[in-house]
Amino acid sequence: MSPDPSAVPPLLPSLPPNRALDQQLRRSLEVLRDQTDDAALRRRIDDVVAGRSSLRALARDGAFGAMMQPLVERGLQQLDELTPEQRRDAEAGAAAFERGETPGQEPEAGPTHGTW
């Protein structure tokens, strides 16, 4: 079970608050946790998700690095294989995510001055 997001400090405290980014990062860590057979690494990832350890400590962990290396290499290869149109779509999706939007989420409605 995931901790209450408001009770856990952000995983990237040096960046401006971005709840969508923090939630996505936590979900990504949970997916990685579920893909490893290393019980000690699963516990270290759980500690990060629960706020008991830092993302920096996990990034410096040799077992985590060994698990991530082939995934990063495959991701970079797939990035190189994108068509220009796919690359533009990916960049637009990344920009939307940085604004706090998530796939399938409508942007929050702004003020409707004069429409009431």
Backbone bond lengths (Angstrom), bond angles and torsions (degrees), N, CA, C in turn:
res aa  C-N    CA-C-N  psi(-1)  N-CA   C-N-CA  omega(-1)  CA-C   N-CA-C  phi
1 M - - - 1.454 - - 1.524 109.26 -
2 S 1.295 117.14 134.90 1.462 122.06 -179.31 1.516 109.75 -77.84
3 P 1.330 116.93 145.50 1.459 120.14 178.06 1.522 111.17 -69.83
4 D 1.333 115.25 161.84 1.459 121.31 175.30 1.528 107.58 -63.02
5 P 1.356 117.88 118.33 1.468 120.25 -175.32 1.524 113.86 -56.66
6 S 1.325 117.84 -30.57 1.466 119.27 -178.51 1.525 112.00 -75.56
7 A 1.346 117.63 -16.61 1.461 121.25 -178.14 1.526 112.50 -94.12
8 V 1.320 117.42 -7.06 1.462 121.51 -175.52 1.522 108.70 -114.47
9 P 1.339 117.04 133.50 1.470 118.40 178.71 1.525 111.03 -64.22
10 P 1.326 117.99 154.98 1.467 120.32 179.90 1.522 110.90 -62.83
11 L 1.323 116.34 149.57 1.456 121.55 179.85 1.524 111.58 -69.80
12 L 1.319 117.16 -28.62 1.467 122.09 179.95 1.525 108.86 -121.12
13 P 1.346 118.02 73.67 1.469 120.28 -173.87 1.526 114.18 -66.56
14 S 1.328 117.95 -15.54 1.466 119.26 -179.18 1.529 112.60 -80.98
15 L 1.342 117.05 -11.32 1.465 120.84 178.71 1.519 110.26 -96.49
16 P 1.339 117.51 158.32 1.461 119.18 175.44 1.529 109.58 -58.03
17 P 1.323 117.50 146.58 1.465 120.51 -178.78 1.536 111.17 -54.66
18 N 1.311 115.18 132.03 1.455 121.33 178.27 1.524 106.73 -150.15
19 R 1.312 115.83 92.77 1.463 121.78 -174.88 1.528 111.54 -58.75
20 A 1.327 117.81 -39.88 1.469 120.43 -179.42 1.521 110.60 -63.91
21 L 1.324 117.08 -43.09 1.459 120.96 179.06 1.523 110.43 -63.78
22 D 1.319 117.27 -44.21 1.456 120.99 -179.58 1.535 110.54 -62.86
23 Q 1.311 117.89 -44.14 1.467 120.86 179.03 1.519 111.19 -64.23
24 Q 1.314 117.62 -41.66 1.463 120.79 179.12 1.523 110.79 -64.77
25 L 1.312 117.13 -41.21 1.454 121.30 178.78 1.528 110.34 -63.40
26 R 1.321 117.19 -42.39 1.471 120.45 177.15 1.535 111.17 -62.49
27 R 1.335 116.81 -43.84 1.479 119.81 178.19 1.521 110.69 -62.79
28 S 1.322 116.60 -39.51 1.465 120.15 179.06 1.527 110.63 -63.96
29 L 1.317 116.88 -42.02 1.460 120.19 177.78 1.526 110.93 -63.58
30 E 1.325 116.90 -38.22 1.465 120.19 178.36 1.522 110.92 -64.85
31 V 1.331 117.35 -38.18 1.468 120.88 176.99 1.529 109.40 -64.01
32 L 1.329 116.49 -45.33 1.470 119.77 178.89 1.526 110.60 -62.31
33 R 1.315 116.46 -42.19 1.469 120.80 177.88 1.524 111.05 -56.80
34 D 1.315 115.30 -43.76 1.465 120.24 -177.03 1.524 112.40 -71.48
35 Q 1.322 118.34 -15.65 1.464 121.54 -178.23 1.521 113.60 -92.84
36 T 1.335 117.61 -7.44 1.464 118.60 -178.05 1.525 111.20 -102.34
37 D 1.319 115.31 144.91 1.464 121.22 175.15 1.524 111.33 -90.96
38 D 1.330 117.91 -4.68 1.457 123.58 -177.81 1.535 108.93 -81.18
39 A 1.328 116.20 105.79 1.469 121.09 -176.55 1.529 111.60 -61.56
40 A 1.328 117.82 -38.24 1.464 120.92 -179.97 1.531 110.65 -65.87
41 L 1.319 116.99 -40.12 1.466 120.85 178.26 1.525 109.92 -67.24
42 R 1.323 117.56 -39.86 1.479 119.90 176.81 1.529 110.35 -58.56
43 R 1.332 117.13 -42.44 1.472 120.36 178.89 1.530 110.99 -64.74
44 R 1.336 117.77 -40.42 1.470 120.16 179.39 1.530 110.70 -64.83
45 I 1.322 116.69 -39.86 1.471 119.29 177.29 1.521 110.02 -65.68
46 D 1.334 117.52 -43.01 1.471 120.83 176.60 1.526 110.96 -57.52
47 D 1.337 116.49 -41.01 1.465 120.07 179.35 1.524 111.25 -61.49
48 V 1.316 117.68 -37.58 1.468 121.02 178.60 1.524 109.72 -68.90
49 V 1.322 117.29 -47.88 1.466 120.81 -178.83 1.533 110.95 -60.45
50 A 1.337 116.61 -36.44 1.461 120.88 -178.58 1.529 113.34 -83.43
51 G 1.336 117.61 -4.81 1.451 120.61 178.41 1.521 114.47 85.95
52 R 1.334 117.36 11.70 1.470 120.78 179.57 1.526 112.41 -88.98
53 S 1.321 117.14 -11.49 1.458 122.85 178.79 1.523 107.55 -145.63
54 S 1.312 114.86 168.81 1.469 118.69 -175.72 1.525 111.64 -100.57
55 L 1.300 114.27 155.72 1.458 121.28 174.63 1.530 109.34 -63.62
56 R 1.313 116.90 -34.48 1.470 121.66 178.58 1.530 110.40 -61.18
57 A 1.338 117.24 -44.44 1.468 120.81 179.31 1.525 110.23 -62.75
58 L 1.326 116.69 -40.48 1.462 119.98 179.37 1.527 110.73 -66.32
59 A 1.325 117.00 -40.83 1.465 120.73 -179.19 1.528 111.79 -63.76
60 R 1.319 116.73 -26.04 1.467 120.83 179.31 1.522 112.76 -89.11
61 D 1.330 117.60 -2.88 1.461 122.40 -178.00 1.532 109.92 -76.37
62 G 1.308 117.41 127.15 1.461 121.49 -177.64 1.515 113.63 -61.19
63 A 1.331 117.58 -39.44 1.464 120.58 179.68 1.530 110.51 -66.37
64 F 1.335 116.56 -37.64 1.466 119.79 177.82 1.522 109.93 -66.66
65 G 1.332 116.57 -43.11 1.463 120.54 178.30 1.516 111.94 -60.70
66 A 1.327 116.30 -41.69 1.472 120.13 179.49 1.518 111.03 -65.14
67 M 1.334 117.25 -36.00 1.458 120.35 178.30 1.534 110.75 -70.66
68 M 1.335 116.68 -37.38 1.460 121.31 -174.64 1.526 113.55 -78.71
69 Q 1.320 118.68 -30.09 1.463 121.43 -173.07 1.531 113.06 -52.83
70 P 1.339 120.16 -52.68 1.466 117.76 -179.55 1.532 112.98 -66.59
71 L 1.328 117.02 -30.08 1.464 119.86 178.20 1.525 110.89 -67.83
72 V 1.324 116.56 -42.15 1.468 120.91 178.60 1.520 110.28 -65.63
73 E 1.323 116.63 -43.82 1.465 119.83 179.48 1.526 111.00 -60.94
74 R 1.319 116.94 -42.47 1.471 120.33 178.86 1.525 110.37 -65.78
75 G 1.332 117.25 -40.95 1.463 120.59 178.46 1.517 112.60 -63.08
76 L 1.316 116.90 -41.88 1.464 120.17 177.93 1.528 111.28 -65.03
77 Q 1.317 117.04 -37.79 1.460 120.55 177.49 1.530 110.21 -64.23
78 Q 1.331 116.42 -44.10 1.465 119.74 178.85 1.525 110.94 -64.16
79 L 1.318 117.82 -36.97 1.462 121.52 177.56 1.522 110.45 -62.21
80 D 1.324 116.97 -42.21 1.465 121.27 178.78 1.522 112.25 -63.78
81 E 1.330 117.34 -26.35 1.457 121.99 -176.55 1.535 113.63 -88.47
82 L 1.335 117.89 -3.31 1.459 120.12 -179.84 1.524 111.46 -67.90
83 T 1.308 115.21 144.11 1.461 120.43 172.46 1.530 107.45 -75.04
84 P 1.336 118.18 163.05 1.471 119.35 177.08 1.533 112.32 -55.69
85 E 1.330 117.07 -38.88 1.471 119.72 179.51 1.530 110.96 -66.38
86 Q 1.319 117.23 -43.23 1.457 120.33 178.14 1.525 111.19 -63.31
87 R 1.325 116.13 -37.36 1.466 120.36 179.08 1.534 109.67 -65.51
88 R 1.345 118.01 -42.41 1.473 120.95 177.49 1.521 110.38 -61.71
89 D 1.343 116.99 -43.66 1.469 120.68 178.88 1.531 110.87 -61.63
90 A 1.322 116.49 -41.82 1.466 120.65 179.29 1.524 110.30 -64.34
91 E 1.319 116.66 -41.70 1.463 120.16 179.30 1.524 111.27 -65.78
92 A 1.335 117.07 -38.55 1.466 120.64 177.15 1.524 110.31 -65.34
93 G 1.328 116.80 -40.40 1.463 120.40 177.44 1.517 111.67 -64.47
94 A 1.318 117.09 -40.42 1.465 121.05 178.65 1.529 110.35 -65.20
95 A 1.330 117.09 -40.45 1.463 120.43 179.16 1.528 110.32 -64.93
96 A 1.335 117.63 -40.46 1.460 120.84 177.84 1.526 110.19 -63.69
97 F 1.314 116.20 -41.02 1.458 120.41 179.83 1.521 110.75 -63.60
98 E 1.325 117.22 -39.87 1.465 120.87 178.26 1.525 111.61 -64.05
99 R 1.321 116.50 -26.64 1.471 120.23 176.44 1.518 111.38 -80.80
100 G 1.339 116.93 -1.14 1.461 120.53 179.43 1.506 113.93 92.50
101 E 1.332 117.16 7.05 1.461 120.46 178.41 1.525 108.66 -88.22
102 T 1.319 115.58 145.77 1.455 120.16 176.49 1.518 108.80 -120.27
103 P 1.325 117.94 156.52 1.469 119.84 -178.30 1.529 111.53 -54.61
104 G 1.316 115.18 134.42 1.460 120.92 178.22 1.521 113.79 81.72
105 Q 1.318 117.18 -0.71 1.454 121.36 -179.10 1.519 109.17 -98.42
106 E 1.318 115.80 129.86 1.449 120.18 175.40 1.520 108.99 -76.89
107 P 1.326 118.50 139.27 1.467 119.42 175.73 1.524 109.66 -59.92
108 E 1.337 115.44 147.22 1.455 119.25 178.87 1.520 109.54 -62.89
109 A 1.321 115.11 138.76 1.458 120.16 179.12 1.518 109.25 -71.67
110 G 1.285 115.88 135.47 1.455 121.13 177.65 1.518 110.21 -85.82
111 P 1.285 116.83 -171.83 1.460 120.34 178.83 1.524 110.84 -60.59
112 T 1.294 115.71 147.58 1.468 121.23 179.65 1.528 108.51 -115.68
113 H 1.301 115.64 56.48 1.462 121.32 -175.91 1.527 110.94 -49.55
114 G 1.312 114.47 123.55 1.445 120.38 173.57 1.512 114.64 81.55
115 T 1.344 118.21 5.30 1.454 118.08 -179.09 1.524 111.98 -100.52
116 W 1.303 118.10 3.01 1.457 120.27 179.46 1.452 108.19 -106.69
